[in-house]
Amino acid sequence: MPSLGCLELNVRMLPQLPSILSDWWFANMPICTSPNAAKISEDLLYHIIELARNALNVSNNALIHAEIHRRKWTVFLSDNGPGMDPQFAIRYSFNGGFGFRNAFLFVDTFSVEVLGRRYEKQREELLYTGEGTVTHGTRIILGKLFPAD
């Protein structure tokens, strides 16, 4: 899979997070020539911003990495926070926001590794699928298919 770039984030970036991530996203992502693909790209960016904001609210650092293979864009987001119960986060909001849940519903594939456990999206559910390699912090992997231009 060709890498589209990596971005290291820290808590000091929170006030400028939307503009930092937008600059990174549009500098590294291929140009979408169809309006539908452009809209999906913008929507995916919005969800990445929300997940990055959540990560930085509980940890000092986060890392975002994106790849594209054929028509599937994959985004990896990891942080060094205390971890959380992702099934609870899907069902309930925190501080009035639904960023985690909305990202889960928007993407085609979604997996979370936290506290040695792995969860994956299966239909509209986030299910425990076995042991994971992440024992500290959280790693979220989002996958979104884009229409052919």
Secondary structure by P-SEA (a helix, b strand, c coil): ccccbbbbbccccccaaaaaaaaaaaacccccccaaaaaaaaaaaaaaaaaaaaaaacccbbbbbbbbcccbbbbbbbbccccccaaaaacccccccaaaaaaaaaccbbbbbcccbbbbbcccccccccccccccbbbbbbbbbbccc
